[in-house]
Amino acid sequence: ADFNYGADEYDAEGNEEPKALPEGSETMPYIDESPTMSPQLSARGQESGDGVSPTPTDGLGTGGERDAGKGLEMRKLVLSGFLASEEIYINQLEALLLPMKPLKATATTSQPVLTLQQIETIFYKIQDIYEIHKEFYDSLCPKVQQWDSNVTMGHLFQKLASQLGVYKAFVDNYKIALETAEKCSQSNYQFQKISEELKVKGPKDSKESHTSVTMEALLYKPIDRVTRSTLVLHDLLKHTPADHPDYPLLQDALRISQNFLSSINEDIDPRRTAVTTPKGETRQLVKDGFLVELSEGSRKLRHVFLFTDVLLCAKLKKTAVGKHQQYDCKWYVPLADLVFPSPEESEHCSQVHVIPDHELEDMKMKISAIKSEVQKEKANKGQSRAIERLKKKMFENEFWLLLNSPAIPFRIHNRNGKSYLFLLSSDYERSEWREAIQKLQKKDLQAFVLSSVELQVLTGSCFKLRTVHNIPVTSNKDDDESPGLYGFLHVIVHSAKGFKQSANLYCTLEVDSFGYFVSKAKTRVFRDTTEPQWNEEFEIELEGSQSLRILCYEKCYDKTKLNKDNNEIVDKIMGKGQIQLDPQAVQTKNWHMDVIEMNGIKVEFSMKFTSRDMSLKRTPSKKQTGVFGVKISVVTKRERSKVPYIVRQCIEEVEKRGIEEVGIYRISGVATDIQALKAVFDANNKDILVMLSDMDINAIAGTLKLYFRELPEPLLTDRLYPAFMEGIALSDPAAKENCMMHLLRSLPDPNLITFLFLLEHLKRVAEKEPINKMSLHNLATVFGPTLLRPSEGESKGHLTLASDIWSHDVMAQVQVLLYYLQHPPISFTELKRNTLYFSTDV
């Protein structure tokens, strides 16, 4: 079976949770009269390969009999699931009754914990309910265990329904019982200790002997139980042939139960107060989603719920096998008390510990390597166990990435003192949350405090109301879901109009990769205008992307607002919009023009997509006069130089004014600038130096990368590629050193001298890592594939699936360059002097 790791089996700290068995899902946050299929029914039906027959009595002859047989089989599944949850329910009632006797015994002494009156109120009707269900369970259990298709149990359900009067009395008393229990807890420490941890026996076949539950939670169970029984009656009827003796009895039981439910739904008060605001309006869920919270210095995944008048931060509880999933409220802030601290105020807030880029890149490589393995296993019809193991590993790695990559702070402050900090990977998402909250705050909201019961009920409702069910990682996608696009998206941001007044404006582009959105490109700031004309082109690498987002900002030059926290974005979002990247529409060779409208602003842009296979091709230039796409030996011979002029000039310029630029070589330059530089170098134009000194430094860095990427043969040559792959895989350090040095020695001179020249430059760039955030590892990730990836003829065997973006080869290419970057300085003359020890055969 293909399995889906959802948020349901993973708790917020990243610990794995036992998978909830369907038959135990015994708590339902709201009483729901809608006839739905019970959880264990749908799950079991699929597992056993039974199609659930909606009308088992249709048809005659063999087909009808088969359907009827299947219906009876389904009855057994429904009943055995119900029986298991009935056992849990009886254990819960037992746990509730356990303290009642000792409490009664102390009530008549000189130091009572509770008075008899209080005991009566809190435990009202629990004993009766327990006896009714114990008798029902004891009668039903043998019938299900010695199953026979002629077995009848309708009379048991009918009897259970006829005793619902006891439940009516319980419901009428429920609110007072809770209030009494709460008051007694506050005034009596002994009772508080008892009511906080009641021990519930685990099911017979469960490993867990006991679980601790609060009295408050247990007192809610009987209310839930009626709903559960009604749903089961529904399912039983659906799978009972009309001519079966049970049919009329079950119909009668269902009618009684439904009438009862309708009557009590009017009466349950605390639940209503939890789902209504202080003004009596219905409290609705407006937005929910997974966010990373920085709590006590560590990152935790939280599920955040925004209701009409309150923001609630929760995590999924660890639940025992056979338990319904529940949320645990970590904190809540009434919107009337919620403020967003300004950047100045948040200066003294905790600094965000940012995970180095190379660790995130490493993890992405691991994930992609596992994806490739999963594809291979599937293609080779591999064992499902092996695939499940790989998927599990992939989920753990993706979960780590999801937790550790976000770095944009989103702070929330409660006027009454406490502040909270979320970290997001996308400013788009941050502004969506902020806008949703501000929109609700425009209403006349009142401050309030939720009682523990109201909070419990509100948190209970989260599970049922949530709209985001799974952690946003790709391992949660079904196989038939679109895997997204892999390759390069070229986007030209043309212009924007619709601004009310002049401002300094720029745009950023975000795409989703590995399940979350990240910012990939940024236009220059167009100053003091209502109609900015950027006309800038960007090349964005897509890693399984499905959407493109454009955000339009007004640049903030006010020094007082600029924050010390370098991830804080203080610029004001003027508008934002998103489009789906439709593989069919995007994958044409031509540019596709589009407009995104965002609160009155229209941004015009064009885009086209190149698949990874296409963009990886090294195509030799038809003209041999230029430098791009021309063999390095031809260029150096023509120039009478040891290192191509383009390489020397770009490196000199980067060292002059780009070595402290954040993300140098990683941030893409404007594509039109890069193309302009390419044309100038190809034409050997006299104005090269003037143009270089005026050009944005990222465009110069991009031109250097493009030069190496477009070489007809990689700098480290096609011939030696297999040997580099073998050398880097050696485990003995001495053998690896000999082999890797020997391979350099085997390179043609122009290639070797240029490589060593580039190597020293990249080391100098990495020395400035504290400022430019580019480590040796980052640089190896950017340049490794560019310098090593084989040309088309050689790489037939290497290119498999487009989604093998970080296949094993790419990881090895990065490791080869990293090896040389971490190596002590290598001199050309030293290398050549040591040739005697080696044969020249590779």
FITORSE-469022 format. One record per residue (C-alpha): residue number from 1; x, y, z. Coordinates in steps of 0.05 Angstrom, whole numbers. Layout:
residues N
 pos      u      v      w
 NUM      X      Y      Z
...
This chain:
residues 842
 pos      u      v      w
   1      0      0      0
   2     24     69    -15
   3     24    108     48
   4     13    180     62
   5     50    212    120
   6      1    265    143
   7      6    313    200
   8    -37    264    236
   9     19    215    249
  10     73    265    262
  11     73    310    321
  12     99    381    322
  13    166    364    351
  14    179    317    294
  15    169    254    335
  16    133    199    299
  17     65    182    325
  18     30    115    325
  19    -19    111    269
  20    -89    121    294
  21   -130     58    285
  22   -197     74    254
  23   -239     35    303
  24   -217     76    362
  25   -235    145    337
  26   -285    153    392
  27   -286    228    405
  28   -321    276    359
  29   -315    349    375
  30   -386    367    355
  31   -450    330    356
  32   -465    320    284
  33   -531    294    258
  34   -509    288    187
  35   -508    215    166
  36   -436    202    147
  37   -399    139    138
  38   -364    118    202
  39   -288    123    199
  40   -272     50    206
  41   -321     33    151
  42   -288     72     97
  43   -218     52    118
  44   -232    -22    125
  45   -272    -25     62
  46   -213      0     21
  47   -163    -45     56
  48   -199   -109     44
  49   -212    -89    -28
  50   -288    -90    -17
  51   -325    -39    -58
  52   -376    -11    -10
  53   -443    -28    -40
  54   -491     29    -29
  55   -553    -12    -38
  56   -537    -84    -22
  57   -608   -107    -35
  58   -608    -85   -108
  59   -610   -139   -161
  60   -633   -210   -158
  61   -602   -278   -168
  62   -528   -288   -156
  63   -509   -215   -161
  64   -561   -196   -109
  65   -538   -252    -63
  66   -466   -232    -71
  67   -484   -160    -54
  68   -525   -182      5
  69   -467   -225     28
  70   -420   -167     21
  71   -469   -124     60
  72   -469   -174    116
  73   -394   -177    115
  74   -393   -101    120
  75   -440   -106    180
  76   -388   -148    215
  77   -334    -96    201
  78   -378    -40    226
  79   -396    -78    288
  80   -326   -100    306
  81   -301    -29    299
  82   -358     -4    343
  83   -345    -58    394
  84   -273    -36    401
  85   -293     36    413
  86   -348     13    461
  87   -294    -22    502
  88   -254     42    506
  89   -317     80    526
  90   -333     32    582
  91   -261     38    607
  92   -269    113    607
  93   -333    110    648
  94   -300     62    696
  95   -242    111    705
  96   -292    166    720
  97   -328    123    772
  98   -264    100    806
  99   -254    161    851
 100   -328    165    867
 101   -328    112    923
 102   -268    139    962
 103   -296    210    955
 104   -363    187    982
 105   -327    153   1040
 106   -291    217   1060
 107   -354    259   1051
 108   -382    236   1119
 109   -316    246   1157
 110   -292    309   1192
 111   -247    326   1132
 112   -287    314   1069
 113   -255    327   1001
 114   -324    341    971
 115   -394    343   1001
 116   -444    289    982
 117   -483    342    944
 118   -422    359    902
 119   -407    285    888
 120   -479    275    866
 121   -475    334    818
 122   -408    316    787
 123   -420    242    778
 124   -495    248    762
 125   -521    187    722
 126   -450    161    705
 127   -463     96    743
 128   -528     85    705
 129   -496     99    637
 130   -439     52    655
 131   -487     -5    672
 132   -528      5    608
 133   -466      1    564
 134   -434    -56    602
 135   -496    -98    592
 136   -499    -78    518
 137   -426    -95    508
 138   -430   -162    543
 139   -489   -182    499
 140   -460   -158    434
 141   -389   -183    442
 142   -402   -259    435
 143   -448   -246    375
 144   -392   -210    337
 145   -337   -258    359
 146   -376   -320    337
 147   -401   -286    275
 148   -455   -318    233
 149   -492   -283    177
 150   -559   -300    209
 151   -540   -268    275
 152   -589   -215    300
 153   -572   -157    346
 154   -624   -105    326
 155   -660   -116    393
 156   -596    -96    431
 157   -592    -30    394
 158   -666    -19    403
 159   -659    -29    478
 160   -599     18    480
 161   -639     72    444
 162   -698     63    491
 163   -652     80    550
 164   -631    147    522
 165   -673    182    576
 166   -613    171    623
 167   -571    211    574
 168   -623    266    572
 169   -616    272    648
 170   -540    272    641
 171   -541    327    588
 172   -587    371    629
 173   -539    366    687
 174   -474    370    645
 175   -461    444    651
 176   -472    446    726
 177   -428    383    734
 178   -371    417    697
 179   -377    482    735
 180   -379    445    802
 181   -318    404    783
 182   -281    467    763
 183   -298    504    828
 184   -280    443    870
 185   -213    438    834
 186   -197    510    849
 187   -216    506    922
 188   -190    436    938
 189   -119    414    919
 190   -133    341    933
 191   -192    340    885
 192   -152    379    834
 193    -98    325    835
 194   -150    270    826
 195   -187    305    770
 196   -124    323    730
 197   -101    251    721
 198   -153    196    717
 199   -124    130    694
 200   -161     98    636
 201   -148     25    622
 202   -123     10    552
 203   -161    -40    507
 204   -147   -114    519
 205   -102   -123    459
 206    -66    -56    467
 207      6    -51    492
 208    -10     10    533
 209    -38     -9    601
 210    -63     60    621
 211    -70    130    595
 212    -81    193    637
 213   -142    235    621
 214   -173    295    657
 215   -241    290    689
 216   -266    346    646
 217   -249    307    583
 218   -282    245    609
 219   -346    281    627
 220   -353    301    554
 221   -350    228    530
 222   -423    209    541
 223   -445    268    497
 224   -399    244    443
 225   -423    173    449
 226   -494    186    427
 227   -468    215    362
 228   -423    155    351
 229   -479    105    363
 230   -524    143    315
 231   -471    141    260
 232   -461     66    270
 233   -536     54    265
 234   -534     91    199
 235   -479     46    173
 236   -511    -17    198
 237   -576     -1    164
 238   -540     14     99
 239   -510    -57    100
 240   -570    -96    126
 241   -616   -127     73
 242   -687   -100     79
 243   -714   -171     91
 244   -666   -184    149
 245   -702   -190    216
 246   -657   -135    245
 247   -678    -83    193
 248   -742    -56    226
 249   -710    -57    295
 250   -649    -17    272
 251   -695     32    236
 252   -733     43    301
 253   -668     52    341
 254   -642    102    290
 255   -707    143    292
 256   -705    147    368
 257   -631    166    369
 258   -639    220    316
 259   -698    252    352
 260   -658    251    416
 261   -598    284    383
 262   -641    339    354
 263   -670    354    422
 264   -603    356    460
 265   -566    396    407
 266   -607    455    431
 267   -585    447    503
 268   -510    437    508
 269   -487    504    532
 270   -411    505    543
 271   -401    480    473
 272   -443    536    446
 273   -405    588    486
 274   -340    562    457
 275   -364    568    387
 276   -396    636    395
 277   -361    702    408
 278   -377    743    470
 279   -430    780    429
 280   -464    714    412
 281   -442    711    339
 282   -418    645    312
 283   -343    636    318
 284   -320    613    249
 285   -253    587    225
 286   -225    638    176
 287   -156    609    161
 288   -111    554    185
 289    -43    526    166
 290     24    500    190
 291     74    550    215
 292    141    543    250
 293    143    574    319
 294    207    593    354
 295    191    571    425
 296    244    572    480
 297    299    574    428
 298    277    514    387
 299    235    508    325
 300    168    473    331
 301    116    459    278
 302     49    486    298
 303    -20    485    268
 304    -47    556    274
 305   -122    570    272
 306   -151    639    260
 307   -223    644    284
 308   -269    705    278
 309   -242    735    343
 310   -183    693    366
 311   -117    665    341
 312   -103    596    368
 313    -37    560    364
 314    -41    485    371
 315     -1    421    361
 316    -26    351    348
 317    -27    312    412
 318     10    246    415
 319    -46    196    420
 320    -47    123    437
 321    -64     73    384
 322   -139     71    375
 323   -149    143    396
 324   -180    198    355
 325   -130    252    338
 326   -136    314    380
 327   -103    382    382
 328    -69    410    443
 329    -74    486    451
 330     -6    517    463
 331    -33    588    469
 332    -87    634    443
 333    -93    710    434
 334   -161    744    428
 335   -156    789    366
 336   -178    848    409
 337   -112    841    447
 338    -68    823    388
 339    -18    873    360
 340     40    867    311
 341    103    897    342
 342    137    949    298
 343    208    934    277
 344    236    982    330
 345    197    945    384
 346    220    878    361
 347    294    897    360
 348    305    869    430
 349    266    806    413
 350    304    741    408
 351    351    736    348
 352    332    683    298
 353    383    627    290
 354    388    617    216
 355    410    549    189
 356    468    557    140
 357    448    551     67
 358    495    493     53
 359    460    450    105
 360    393    464     71
 361    424    449      3
 362    453    384     30
 363    385    363     54
 364    353    380    -13
 365    404    336    -47
 366    389    279      0
 367    314    286    -12
 368    323    286    -87
 369    370    227    -84
 370    316    188    -45
 371    263    210    -96
 372    306    180   -151
 373    312    115   -111
 374    237    113   -101
 375    227    122   -177
 376    277     67   -191
 377    245     19   -142
 378    177     33   -173
 379    204     24   -244
 380    235    -43   -223
 381    171    -64   -188
 382    210    -63   -123
 383    185    -88    -56
 384    133    -43    -25
 385    170    -49     41
 386    233    -19     11
 387    192     37    -20
 388    157     51     46
 389    224     54     81
 390    250    104     30
 391    187    146     34
 392    192    147    109
 393    264    171    105
 394    243    223     53
 395    188    248     99
 396    236    256    157
 397    284    295    114
 398    229    339     84
 399    202    351    154
 400    271    374    176
 401    274    421    117
 402    205    449    130
 403    224    462    203
 404    293    492    190
 405    289    532    126
 406    240    589    145
 407    276    652    168
 408    227    711    158
 409    202    732    227
 410    128    741    240
 411    117    769    309
 412     52    770    348
 413     43    806    413
 414    -12    801    465
 415    -25    870    496
 416    -26    834    563
 417     47    819    558
 418     68    756    520
 419    100    757    451
 420    105    699    402
 421    150    689    342
 422    136    649    279
 423    186    639    223
 424    161    637    151
 425    196    622     86
 426    153    669     46
 427    136    742     56
 428     73    729     15
 429     48    680     66
 430     67    727    123
 431     26    783     92
 432    -33    736     80
 433    -35    720    155
 434    -26    793    174
 435    -81    817    127
 436   -130    763    149
 437   -120    784    222
 438   -124    859    207
 439   -188    850    167
 440   -222    815    226
 441   -195    869    274
 442   -234    922    236
 443   -297    894    269
 444   -316    916    338
 445   -282    860    378
 446   -285    848    452
 447   -230    820    496
 448   -246    756    534
 449   -217    698    571
 450   -238    628    553
 451   -256    581    610
 452   -218    515    608
 453   -281    480    582
 454   -291    531    527
 455   -218    526    507
 456   -223    450    506
 457   -284    452    462
 458   -254    505    415
 459   -190    464    409
 460   -233    402    399
 461   -269    436    341
 462   -202    449    306
 463   -194    377    284
 464   -260    376    250
 465   -258    446    220
 466   -186    448    195
 467   -176    458    121
 468   -103    439    118
 469    -97    366    135
 470    -25    348    118
 471     43    378    131
 472     62    411     64
 473    116    362     42
 474    119    327    -24
 475    118    258      7
 476     46    273     24
 477     27    280    -49
 478     -9    223    -82
 479     27    190   -140
 480    -22    217   -190
 481    -15    289   -167
 482     26    335   -211
 483     99    331   -191
 484    108    403   -212
 485    159    431   -260
 486    234    417   -260
 487    278    463   -301
 488    285    538   -312
 489    229    590   -314
 490    248    653   -351
 491    207    712   -327
 492    209    783   -353
 493    177    833   -305
 494    155    889   -352
 495    117    943   -315
 496     62    960   -266
 497      6   1011   -262
 498    -51   1030   -217
 499    -11   1064   -160
 500    -46   1123   -128
 501     17   1162   -114
 502     91   1162   -132
 503    135   1114    -94
 504    200   1075    -98
 505    176   1008   -124
 506    205    939   -136
 507    179    868   -145
 508    201    800   -118
 509    185    732   -147
 510    171    670   -105
 511    162    598   -127
 512    147    535    -87
 513    200    481    -82
 514    201    422    -34
 515    131    439    -10
 516    142    512     12
 517    151    580    -22
 518    218    617    -26
 519    238    683    -56
 520    279    673   -119
 521    289    741   -153
 522    282    815   -142
 523    277    873   -191
 524    315    938   -181
 525    279    995   -146
 526    245   1042   -195
 527    246   1109   -159
 528    191   1160   -150
 529    140   1136   -200
 530     68   1112   -207
 531     85   1071   -270
 532    149   1033   -259
 533    181   1003   -322
 534    229    949   -299
 535    234    905   -362
 536    281    857   -325
 537    289    784   -342
 538    304    729   -291
 539    321    656   -297
 540    290    618   -238
 541    307    547   -223
 542    245    505   -210
 543    248    444   -164
 544    179    413   -170
 545    144    480   -172
 546     70    491   -185
 547     60    566   -172
 548     92    633   -185
 549     79    691   -138
 550     94    764   -151
 551     98    814    -94
 552    103    889   -106
 553    137    931    -51
 554    149   1003    -34
 555    221   1010    -13
 556    232   1039     57
 557    292   1085     63
 558    274   1109    132
 559    335   1092    175
 560    294   1089    240
 561    252   1032    212
 562    309    990    187
 563    318    932    234
 564    381    900    260
 565    351    832    246
 566    374    822    174
 567    315    777    156
 568    264    829    175
 569    230    857    114
 570    206    927    131
 571    186    948     61
 572    112    955     51
 573     75    906      7
 574     33    945    -43
 575      2    883    -75
 576     12    810    -86
 577    -14    757   -134
 578     -3    685   -154
 579    -12    642   -216
 580    -10    567   -226
 581     46    542   -271
 582      8    498   -319
 583     58    450   -351
 584     19    450   -417
 585     13    526   -422
 586     84    542   -399
 587    122    490   -440
 588    123    526   -505
 589    185    555   -537
 590    152    624   -542
 591    143    677   -490
 592     75    678   -457
 593     51    747   -434
 594      7    753   -372
 595    -20    804   -322
 596    -29    794   -247
 597    -80    840   -215
 598    -71    857   -141
 599   -112    907   -102
 600   -120    955   -160
 601    -48    946   -185
 602    -33    909   -250
 603     35    878   -261
 604     53    857   -332
 605    102    800   -342
 606    122    747   -393
 607    149    677   -381
 608    174    615   -416
 609    199    550   -389
 610    259    506   -408
 611    257    435   -382
 612    319    410   -344
 613    340    364   -401
 614    340    422   -450
 615    376    470   -405
 616    430    420   -389
 617    452    413   -461
 618    520    440   -479
 619    513    466   -550
 620    576    486   -587
 621    573    555   -619
 622    565    555   -695
 623    611    616   -699
 624    681    602   -675
 625    698    676   -671
 626    667    690   -603
 627    681    660   -535
 628    614    630   -512
 629    605    558   -535
 630    676    556   -563
 631    729    506   -537
 632    773    537   -484
 633    836    515   -521
 634    813    553   -583
 635    799    617   -544
 636    865    617   -505
 637    905    603   -568
 638    869    660   -605
 639    880    708   -547
 640    950    682   -533
 641    930    678   -460
 642    933    624   -407
 643    864    641   -379
 644    808    667   -424
 645    800    743   -420
 646    726    737   -401
 647    744    695   -340
 648    799    743   -317
 649    756    805   -327
 650    694    778   -291
 651    734    752   -233
 652    773    818   -226
 653    708    857   -225
 654    675    811   -173
 655    737    816   -129
 656    737    891   -136
 657    665    905   -116
 658    625    841   -108
 659    663    800    -57
 660    620    825      0
 661    555    821    -39
 662    506    776     -2
 663    493    713    -43
 664    544    729    -97
 665    541    674   -151
 666    477    647   -119
 667    430    706   -133
 668    413    708   -207
 669    431    771   -245
 670    383    805   -293
 671    381    760   -355
 672    379    819   -404
 673    443    847   -373
 674    477    779   -378
 675    458    773   -451
 676    485    843   -464
 677    552    825   -432
 678    553    760   -471
 679    545    798   -536
 680    600    847   -518
 681    650    792   -500
 682    631    752   -562
 683    643    813   -606
 684    707    831   -568
 685    681    902   -564
 686    726    958   -540
 687    674    982   -491
 688    677    919   -449
 689    713    951   -390
 690    667   1012   -386
 691    607    966   -390
 692    634    920   -336
 693    646    977   -288
 694    573   1002   -296
 695    540    934   -294
 696    504    904   -234
 697    553    856   -200
 698    504    797   -201
 699    500    802   -277
 700    576    797   -281
 701    576    736   -236
 702    520    707   -278
 703    560    719   -342
 704    619    680   -314
 705    574    621   -295
 706    541    624   -364
 707    609    621   -398
 708    628    557   -362
 709    558    528   -371
 710    560    540   -447
 711    629    510   -459
 712    619    456   -512
 713    657    409   -465
 714    660    418   -389
 715    722    451   -361
 716    742    385   -327
 717    730    348   -393
 718    684    292   -416
 719    742    243   -421
 720    760    248   -347
 721    689    252   -321
 722    681    178   -303
 723    748    179   -268
 724    729    241   -226
 725    666    203   -206
 726    706    143   -185
 727    761    184   -150
 728    713    223   -106
 729    681    157    -84
 730    746    129    -56
 731    747    123     19
 732    821    119     34
 733    846    191     40
 734    915    177     12
 735    887    140    -49
 736    836    195    -60
 737    891    249    -56
 738    935    213   -106
 739    878    200   -154
 740    848    271   -150
 741    916    304   -161
 742    932    257   -218
 743    866    275   -252
 744    883    349   -249
 745    951    334   -278
 746    916    298   -336
 747    876    360   -356
 748    898    400   -417
 749    939    461   -395
 750    887    516   -412
 751    834    477   -373
 752    880    464   -313
 753    906    536   -308
 754    836    565   -315
 755    809    517   -263
 756    864    534   -212
 757    853    608   -226
 758    778    601   -212
 759    792    557   -151
 760    834    610   -116
 761    781    663   -131
 762    725    621   -101
 763    767    609    -39
 764    776    685    -31
 765    700    694    -39
 766    688    642     16
 767    736    678     63
 768    683    733     66
 769    628    683     84
 770    608    721    148
 771    588    780    103
 772    569    749     36
 773    538    685     65
 774    573    643     12
 775    611    584     41
 776    656    537      3
 777    598    488      2
 778    551    540    -28
 779    601    556    -82
 780    612    482    -97
 781    537    474   -104
 782    534    532   -154
 783    596    515   -195
 784    604    438   -188
 785    553    418   -242
 786    574    477   -286
 787    647    454   -288
 788    636    379   -291
 789    569    361   -323
 790    585    321   -386
 791    565    347   -455
 792    506    318   -492
 793    542    260   -527
 794    573    237   -462
 795    513    246   -417
 796    463    201   -452
 797    470    152   -396
 798    468    205   -342
 799    403    241   -356
 800    344    201   -332
 801    281    233   -303
 802    275    308   -305
 803    258    305   -232
 804    326    274   -215
 805    348    345   -204
 806    397    327   -149
 807    411    258   -174
 808    472    221   -149
 809    514    251   -205
 810    500    322   -185
 811    517    307   -112
 812    583    276   -135
 813    598    337   -181
 814    590    383   -121
 815    634    338    -78
 816    690    339   -131
 817    694    415   -131
 818    687    418    -56
 819    746    371    -49
 820    791    418    -88
 821    763    480    -53
 822    780    450     15
 823    849    426     -8
 824    911    467     10
 825    933    513    -48
 826    950    473   -111
 827   1004    502   -156
 828   1009    487   -230
 829   1085    477   -228
 830   1083    432   -166
 831   1030    389   -200
 832   1070    382   -264
 833   1135    366   -225
 834   1103    306   -191
 835   1083    270   -255
 836   1139    218   -250
 837   1103    176   -199
 838   1042    162   -240
 839   1026    129   -305
 840    987    174   -352
 841    932    123   -363
 842    868    142   -330
